[in-house]
Amino acid sequence: MTDDELLQALVVVAVRSGRLDVLDTAAAVTVRQRQLVALARLHLAGDDERFDALVRDHLSEHPDHVVAAWLAAVHRTTTTTTTTTTTERRPRC
């Protein structure tokens, strides 16, 4: 397994589990890798506006990036449940 494949696997685990602590930004060496980590962080933080802008930019430069495309799909299908005190993001996958 290459470093790029390992980082992509970590992003999937982080998004599926909702845990940012599994993402090691030091492992992200290339711009593509750093953008993927940023996308995962924005998704988990619920920063829709910045996520949408970055994912569009990222996929226009890297249209073959399957994990980024998957993350965009997960982000679109994520339900937002708003209560009076909290907002929870739950992936449907």
PyMOL commands that set and color helices and strands:
alter all, ss='L'
color gray80, all
select helices_A, chain A and resi 3-17+20-22+25-27+31-45+48-61+66-77
alter helices_A, ss='H'
color red, helices_A
select strands_A, chain A and resi 79-82+87-90
alter strands_A, ss='S'
color yellow, strands_A
deselect
rebuild
show_as cartoon
